[in-house]
Amino acid sequence: MTDLRSSAPPPLDDSDHVRGPTEAPLLLLYGDFACPSCALADRRLRRLPLRYAFRHFALRSKRPRALALACASEAAARQGAFWPMHDALFDDQGHQDDPHLWRRAQALGLDLERFEADRRAEVTAARVARDVTSGLRAGVALTPTLFVGGERHAGPPTPELLEALAAGIARAGRGEEPARADSM
């Protein structure tokens, strides 16, 4: 049996999806491509020069298409297109059925046969499940959940959190000490 007591999320590794400048503050988001609040959070966070890591928290019990969408993003990742697929899935949440996924994959220049095979592969579902398990261990109960400076923030980022992130980025740009975790 897996011990699911709340703890910090596991540190990032080479299998994580990360974008943004390495010197920027790190924000880890557990999200679900079928979650409207996650799409809102993503739009707000994309405007900030953050080092942004994404982990799946796709629970079919909450949203029937969650796992299929997470697997589609992982299939795109196997062809080097995780972030373009990530952005497309969040930008157009009204069209998440298979024909729309195939059109997105085609628009991204992906090999459609490979995309479909990877999307349905056990290794892809296992990759998503690993993220979900790490989220459960870290106390994630809803999406989106963000981790900034070791602090967990459940729900869409508040204006206060965005302001604190922007201030932390500005301080880092001036070479000042980063803000304490409890102030982010």
SELOKOL-745748 format. One record per residue (C-alpha): residue number from 1; residue in three letters; z, x, y. Coordinates in pm, 1 decimal, padded with zeros to 6 digits. Each point is the difference from the previous one (the first is absolute). Layout:
REM residues N
+-----+--------+----------+----------+----------+
! num ! residu !       pz !       px !       py !
+-----+--------+----------+----------+----------+
! NUM !    ALA !        Z !        X !        Y !
...
+-----+--------+----------+----------+----------+
//
This chain:
REM residues 184
+-----+--------+----------+----------+----------+
! num ! residu !       pz !       px !       py !
+-----+--------+----------+----------+----------+
!   1 !    MET !  00000.0 !  00000.0 !  00000.0 !
!   2 !    THR ! -00088.1 !  00128.5 !  00346.4 !
!   3 !    ASP !  00287.7 !  00045.8 !  00243.4 !
!   4 !    LEU ! -00104.8 ! -00181.6 !  00318.1 !
!   5 !    ARG !  00294.7 !  00075.2 !  00225.1 !
!   6 !    SER ! -00101.0 !  00049.0 !  00361.5 !
!   7 !    SER ! -00064.2 !  00356.5 !  00108.5 !
!   8 !    ALA ! -00236.9 !  00191.3 !  00221.6 !
!   9 !    PRO ! -00365.1 ! -00023.3 ! -00101.2 !
!  10 !    PRO ! -00128.6 !  00297.8 ! -00195.0 !
!  11 !    PRO ! -00147.3 !  00271.5 !  00219.5 !
!  12 !    LEU ! -00372.3 ! -00001.4 !  00058.3 !
!  13 !    ASP ! -00218.9 !  00187.4 ! -00243.3 !
!  14 !    ASP ! -00371.4 !  00072.4 ! -00038.8 !
!  15 !    SER ! -00064.0 ! -00342.3 ! -00152.0 !
!  16 !    ASP !  00124.4 ! -00184.9 !  00310.4 !
!  17 !    HIS ! -00241.9 ! -00139.9 !  00257.0 !
!  18 !    VAL !  00080.0 !  00166.9 !  00332.4 !
!  19 !    ARG ! -00191.3 !  00022.6 !  00326.4 !
!  20 !    GLY !  00076.5 !  00132.8 !  00344.0 !
!  21 !    PRO !  00105.0 !  00334.1 !  00142.5 !
!  22 !    THR !  00235.5 !  00200.3 ! -00221.4 !
!  23 !    GLU !  00220.3 !  00083.5 !  00298.2 !
!  24 !    ALA !  00042.1 ! -00367.3 !  00096.0 !
!  25 !    PRO !  00303.6 ! -00205.7 ! -00101.5 !
!  26 !    LEU ! -00034.9 ! -00141.8 ! -00351.5 !
!  27 !    LEU !  00003.8 ! -00371.7 ! -00063.7 !
!  28 !    LEU ! -00014.1 ! -00132.7 ! -00355.6 !
!  29 !    LEU ! -00110.6 ! -00360.7 ! -00039.3 !
!  30 !    TYR !  00037.0 ! -00204.1 ! -00317.6 !
!  31 !    GLY ! -00257.1 ! -00274.9 !  00032.0 !
!  32 !    ASP ! -00221.1 ! -00258.6 ! -00161.6 !
!  33 !    PHE ! -00360.3 ! -00064.1 !  00105.9 !
!  34 !    ALA !  00049.8 ! -00377.2 ! -00044.0 !
!  35 !    CYS !  00299.9 ! -00003.7 !  00237.4 !
!  36 !    PRO ! -00077.3 ! -00120.9 !  00355.9 !
!  37 !    SER !  00309.9 !  00178.1 !  00137.1 !
!  38 !    CYS ! -00123.5 !  00326.8 ! -00154.3 !
!  39 !    ALA ! -00335.3 ! -00041.3 !  00174.6 !
!  40 !    LEU !  00181.6 ! -00056.9 !  00329.6 !
!  41 !    ALA !  00220.5 !  00305.0 ! -00059.0 !
!  42 !    ASP ! -00302.9 !  00211.7 ! -00085.3 !
!  43 !    ARG ! -00181.8 ! -00102.2 !  00319.7 !
!  44 !    ARG !  00305.7 !  00091.3 !  00207.5 !
!  45 !    LEU !  00057.9 !  00331.1 ! -00177.2 !
!  46 !    ARG ! -00364.0 !  00112.2 !  00009.2 !
!  47 !    ARG !  00028.5 !  00030.9 !  00377.2 !
!  48 !    LEU !  00267.5 !  00269.8 ! -00027.1 !
!  49 !    PRO ! -00075.0 !  00364.6 ! -00081.8 !
!  50 !    LEU !  00219.7 ! -00002.3 ! -00310.0 !
!  51 !    ARG ! -00017.5 !  00166.0 ! -00336.3 !
!  52 !    TYR ! -00037.6 ! -00325.3 ! -00190.9 !
!  53 !    ALA !  00057.1 ! -00027.8 ! -00375.7 !
!  54 !    PHE ! -00079.2 ! -00319.0 ! -00190.2 !
!  55 !    ARG !  00149.3 ! -00108.0 ! -00331.6 !
!  56 !    HIS ! -00078.2 ! -00321.8 ! -00181.8 !
!  57 !    PHE !  00257.1 ! -00274.1 ! -00036.9 !
!  58 !    ALA ! -00236.6 ! -00244.8 ! -00165.2 !
!  59 !    LEU !  00190.1 ! -00270.6 ! -00183.1 !
!  60 !    ARG ! -00219.8 ! -00261.3 ! -00165.6 !
!  61 !    SER !  00298.3 ! -00236.7 ! -00005.0 !
!  62 !    LYS ! -00007.2 ! -00009.8 !  00381.1 !
!  63 !    ARG ! -00376.8 !  00011.9 !  00058.4 !
!  64 !    PRO ! -00250.2 ! -00060.7 ! -00282.1 !
!  65 !    ARG ! -00264.0 !  00244.6 !  00135.8 !
!  66 !    ALA !  00246.6 !  00279.8 !  00081.6 !
!  67 !    LEU ! -00057.2 !  00208.5 ! -00311.6 !
!  68 !    ALA ! -00378.8 ! -00046.8 !  00004.0 !
!  69 !    LEU ! -00017.2 !  00117.1 !  00361.8 !
!  70 !    ALA !  00227.6 !  00298.4 ! -00061.5 !
!  71 !    CYS ! -00215.2 !  00099.6 ! -00298.0 !
!  72 !    ALA ! -00314.3 ! -00035.3 !  00214.6 !
!  73 !    SER !  00144.7 !  00242.4 !  00255.2 !
!  74 !    GLU !  00088.1 !  00244.0 ! -00278.4 !
!  75 !    ALA ! -00350.0 ! -00030.9 ! -00146.5 !
!  76 !    ALA ! -00136.6 !  00083.8 !  00345.1 !
!  77 !    ALA !  00243.2 !  00293.5 !  00017.6 !
!  78 !    ARG ! -00154.4 !  00143.9 ! -00316.7 !
!  79 !    GLN ! -00321.0 !  00027.5 !  00203.2 !
!  80 !    GLY !  00173.0 !  00142.0 !  00308.4 !
!  81 !    ALA !  00012.1 ! -00326.7 !  00193.9 !
!  82 !    PHE !  00359.2 ! -00122.7 ! -00017.0 !
!  83 !    TRP !  00054.0 ! -00021.9 !  00377.0 !
!  84 !    PRO ! -00332.4 ! -00170.8 !  00079.8 !
!  85 !    MET !  00072.1 ! -00258.5 ! -00272.8 !
!  86 !    HIS !  00362.6 ! -00030.3 !  00119.7 !
!  87 !    ASP ! -00119.1 ! -00073.9 !  00352.7 !
!  88 !    ALA ! -00267.0 ! -00245.9 ! -00118.1 !
!  89 !    LEU !  00247.5 ! -00192.6 ! -00216.7 !
!  90 !    PHE !  00249.8 ! -00035.6 !  00283.9 !
!  91 !    ASP ! -00264.3 ! -00071.8 !  00265.7 !
!  92 !    ASP ! -00152.9 ! -00295.6 ! -00185.6 !
!  93 !    GLN !  00272.1 ! -00167.6 ! -00202.7 !
!  94 !    GLY ! -00187.4 ! -00328.9 ! -00014.6 !
!  95 !    HIS ! -00253.4 !  00141.3 ! -00246.5 !
!  96 !    GLN !  00175.4 !  00159.9 ! -00295.3 !
!  97 !    ASP ! -00180.5 ! -00140.8 ! -00302.7 !
!  98 !    ASP ! -00204.8 !  00221.5 ! -00232.1 !
!  99 !    PRO ! -00342.2 ! -00054.8 !  00164.1 !
! 100 !    HIS !  00146.2 !  00109.5 !  00334.4 !
! 101 !    LEU !  00160.5 !  00305.1 ! -00163.8 !
! 102 !    TRP ! -00337.6 !  00099.2 ! -00143.7 !
! 103 !    ARG ! -00166.9 ! -00044.0 !  00341.4 !
! 104 !    ARG !  00267.9 !  00219.8 !  00158.3 !
! 105 !    ALA ! -00044.4 !  00263.2 ! -00270.2 !
! 106 !    GLN ! -00375.9 ! -00009.0 !  00049.7 !
! 107 !    ALA !  00037.8 !  00025.1 !  00380.2 !
! 108 !    LEU !  00219.2 !  00308.4 ! -00053.0 !
! 109 !    GLY ! -00273.4 !  00159.1 ! -00210.3 !
! 110 !    LEU !  00199.3 ! -00010.0 ! -00322.6 !
! 111 !    ASP ! -00153.8 !  00006.6 ! -00346.2 !
! 112 !    LEU !  00057.1 ! -00366.1 ! -00092.6 !
! 113 !    GLU !  00003.4 !  00048.9 ! -00377.8 !
! 114 !    ARG !  00255.2 !  00277.3 !  00031.4 !
! 115 !    PHE !  00199.4 ! -00203.9 !  00253.9 !
! 116 !    GLU !  00020.7 ! -00296.0 ! -00237.1 !
! 117 !    ALA !  00088.4 !  00215.8 ! -00302.5 !
! 118 !    ASP !  00269.8 !  00184.4 !  00197.2 !
! 119 !    ARG !  00135.6 ! -00324.5 !  00145.9 !
! 120 !    ARG !  00057.6 ! -00138.1 ! -00348.9 !
! 121 !    ALA !  00125.1 !  00325.1 ! -00158.5 !
! 122 !    GLU !  00355.2 !  00023.3 ! -00134.3 !
! 123 !    VAL !  00054.3 !  00324.8 !  00190.9 !
! 124 !    THR ! -00068.3 ! -00188.5 !  00324.9 !
! 125 !    ALA !  00253.8 ! -00273.0 ! -00075.7 !
! 126 !    ALA !  00249.0 !  00270.9 ! -00102.9 !
! 127 !    ARG ! -00050.9 !  00174.1 !  00336.9 !
! 128 !    VAL !  00081.0 ! -00323.7 !  00183.7 !
! 129 !    ALA !  00299.2 ! -00066.7 ! -00228.6 !
! 130 !    ARG !  00139.2 !  00345.5 !  00078.4 !
! 131 !    ASP !  00001.6 ! -00084.1 !  00371.5 !
! 132 !    VAL !  00163.7 ! -00338.1 ! -00063.6 !
! 133 !    THR !  00271.2 !  00162.4 ! -00212.7 !
! 134 !    SER !  00069.6 !  00261.7 !  00267.4 !
! 135 !    GLY !  00029.1 ! -00281.8 !  00254.2 !
! 136 !    LEU !  00243.1 ! -00194.3 ! -00216.8 !
! 137 !    ARG !  00210.4 !  00313.4 ! -00045.9 !
! 138 !    ALA !  00004.3 !  00048.0 !  00376.3 !
! 139 !    GLY !  00122.1 ! -00354.2 !  00059.2 !
! 140 !    VAL ! -00329.7 ! -00153.2 !  00108.6 !
! 141 !    ALA !  00020.8 ! -00377.5 ! -00038.3 !
! 142 !    LEU ! -00273.2 ! -00122.7 !  00232.4 !
! 143 !    THR ! -00315.6 !  00115.0 !  00168.2 !
! 144 !    PRO ! -00049.2 !  00175.3 !  00220.9 !
! 145 !    THR !  00286.0 !  00245.1 ! -00035.2 !
! 146 !    LEU ! -00013.2 !  00318.9 !  00202.7 !
! 147 !    PHE !  00194.8 !  00321.6 ! -00036.9 !
! 148 !    VAL !  00032.5 !  00208.7 !  00314.3 !
! 149 !    GLY !  00228.1 !  00302.1 !  00008.9 !
! 150 !    GLY !  00160.6 ! -00115.3 ! -00323.7 !
! 151 !    GLU !  00086.8 ! -00341.7 !  00143.3 !
! 152 !    ARG ! -00133.2 ! -00316.4 ! -00162.9 !
! 153 !    HIS ! -00145.1 ! -00271.9 !  00224.9 !
! 154 !    ALA ! -00093.1 ! -00325.4 ! -00175.6 !
! 155 !    GLY ! -00259.7 ! -00229.0 !  00152.9 !
! 156 !    PRO ! -00263.2 !  00062.8 !  00265.7 !
! 157 !    PRO !  00087.1 !  00277.2 !  00245.1 !
! 158 !    THR !  00189.2 ! -00140.9 !  00295.6 !
! 159 !    PRO ! -00091.6 !  00091.5 !  00357.3 !
! 160 !    GLU !  00322.0 !  00205.6 !  00009.0 !
! 161 !    LEU ! -00100.9 !  00199.2 ! -00307.9 !
! 162 !    LEU ! -00350.4 !  00058.2 !  00138.4 !
! 163 !    GLU !  00152.7 !  00114.9 !  00327.9 !
! 164 !    ALA !  00234.0 !  00238.8 ! -00185.4 !
! 165 !    LEU ! -00294.5 !  00135.8 ! -00200.7 !
! 166 !    ALA ! -00205.4 !  00053.0 !  00316.2 !
! 167 !    ALA !  00294.9 !  00176.7 !  00166.5 !
! 168 !    GLY !  00047.7 !  00220.7 ! -00307.7 !
! 169 !    ILE ! -00368.4 !  00089.7 !  00002.2 !
! 170 !    ALA !  00019.7 !  00086.1 !  00370.7 !
! 171 !    ARG !  00305.6 !  00221.4 ! -00059.0 !
! 172 !    ALA ! -00173.9 !  00175.6 ! -00288.5 !
! 173 !    GLY ! -00303.8 !  00058.5 !  00223.2 !
! 174 !    ARG !  00224.7 !  00172.0 !  00254.2 !
! 175 !    GLY !  00160.3 !  00214.0 ! -00269.4 !
! 176 !    GLU !  00337.6 ! -00172.4 !  00028.7 !
! 177 !    GLU !  00233.6 ! -00067.9 ! -00290.1 !
! 178 !    PRO ! -00095.7 ! -00313.0 ! -00193.2 !
! 179 !    ALA !  00216.1 ! -00305.6 !  00042.8 !
! 180 !    ARG !  00279.2 ! -00055.8 ! -00250.2 !
! 181 !    ALA ! -00087.9 ! -00232.0 ! -00286.3 !
! 182 !    ASP !  00245.8 ! -00261.2 !  00121.6 !
! 183 !    SER ! -00181.5 ! -00025.7 !  00332.3 !
! 184 !    MET ! -00339.9 ! -00066.6 ! -00157.7 !
+-----+--------+----------+----------+----------+
//
